[in-house]
Amino acid sequence: MRRSDREAAYTAFVLARQDHLRKVAYALCGDWHDADDLLQTALAKLYVAWPRVAKDGNPDAYVRRILVHTNIDAFRLRQRRVQTVSLESGAEVPGREGLGGAEHVDLIGAVQSLPEMQRKVVVLRHWLGLDVRQTAHELGIAEGSVKSHSSRGLASLQNVLGEPVSN
């Protein structure tokens, strides 16, 4: 494949998936500015690996893995600090487009209150619909850890929201 063809394929992928990937990045880090930085870093890494990734045929999984690992690295580098979640009006939660404004704010706040790993597992498993094996692979943890983080995260969400959370 010629360089111009590879770049055209990369550009087409980015244009088609950018909004979705930005929402995933936001769900992982909880801040639109950080999500934009995270996505930019992930797309730069994807560009470097594009010839190999395009041959493998699953760029979505590859860029999701980059997002998760880059976010983990950023989290490890910064000191733990209190994060505030700013919600832009009209911002959508991946997979929850039908929520009203108050429900949307409550859900985002509840998810952001989860510990880091529980939040990542809940986002990957229940918002993006990955199965246990895929989530474990994305995060580099055991399947049993995915199940326990998911269970604890959903229980915390149910406690905060005061209503059953679907699995």
N, C-alpha and C positions, 0 to 999 in steps of 0.2 A: 504494500500500500504506500502510495506517495505521501510525502509530508503534507501537501495541501489537502489531500483526501482525509488524512488523520485529523488535521486541524478542523476541517469541516465537520467531521463526525463528532469531535469533542465539543465544538461550538453548538451543534444541534442538540447534543445531550444536555449541556448546561442550560441552554435556553428552555428546553422542555421540562427539566427537573428542578430548576433553581428555586422556584417558590416553595415547592414541597421540601426541599433540602433546608431552606431557611427556617421553615416551621419546625423541622426536626432539630436543627441547631438551637432554636429558641427553647424547645421543650427540654433539651439537655442542659442548657446553661441558665435559662430564666431571665435573660436580658437581651433586648433586640440589638443593642450595640455590640455586645459580646458575641451574639449569634452571627452577626454580619462578619465580624473578625474571624470567628471559627469557620464559617463557610468559605470565606476567602482563602484561608490557609488550606482547608481541605481541597478546594478546587485547584489550588496551585500544586499540591501534592498529586492530585489526580492527573493533572496535565503532564507531569513528569512521567507518570506510570501509564499514561493512556495507551501507548502501543500494545503493552502487555495486557492491560485491563480490557481493551476492546477485543482482543483475541479470545480472552476467557469468556466474554459475553455476559458478565454480570456487574456492570459498573455501579448500579445502585447499592449492592451489598458492599462493594469496595469503598465507596465514598461514605457510607454509613459507618463503616469500621474506622475510617480516617476521622470522622467527626467525633466518635466516641473516644478514641485514643487521644486525639488532640485535646479534647475537653478534659480528659483525665490528667494529661500532662500539665495543662494550664492550672487545674485545680491543685495539683501537687506543688506547683511553683509558688502560688500565692498563699499567704497566711490565711488561716480561717478568719473570716470576718462576716459580719452581719450583712446580708444582701437584701436589698429592697427590690421588689418586683414592680416595675412600672408597666402598666397595661395601656397600650395605645387603643383608642377607640376603634372598633372595627377589626381588631386583631383576632385571628381565628386560632382555635386549638385544633391540631391535627386530629381528624376523625371525630370531631365534636362540633361540626359547623352549625348544628341546629340549636345550640344553647342560647338562652337569653343573656342579656348583659350581666345581670346579677349572678346568675349561675356560672357564667364564664369566669367572672372575677373570683368567685368562691372556689371554683375548680382549680384555676391556675394558682391561687394562693395556697390551696391545700397541697397540690403537687409540689410546689416550691418549698413547702415546709418539711417535706420528707428528707431524710438523710440522703446524701449524694448517691450511693449505690442503689438504694430503694427507688429513688426518683428515676435513675437510668433504666432499671429493670421495668418499672411501671410504664415508662414511655415506650421502650422497645416492645414489651410484651402486649400491652393493652391499647396503646395508641397506634402503634405501627403494625400490630398483629403478628409479630414474629413468634414462632413457637419456642419452647424451652431450649431446645438444642441450638437453634439459631441465636437466641439471646445469649446463651452461655458462650458461644463461639465469638460473638461480637464483643463481649466484655472480657473475654479471657478468664472466665471463672467456671466452676463446676455447675452442672445442671441442678444439683441439690441446692446450691447457693442461690441460683435463680429462683427456684421454688420458694425458698425461705424468704428472700428479699421481696418477692412478689406478694406472698401471703402477709408479711408484716406491713408492707406498703399499702396494700388494699385495706387491711384492718385499720391502719392509721387514717387513711382517707375516709373510711366509713365513720370512724370516731369523730373526725373533724367536721365532716359534712352532715353527719347525723342521719344518714340514709344508706341503705345497702348499695355497694358498688359492685357492678357486674364484673365477672371474671372474663 
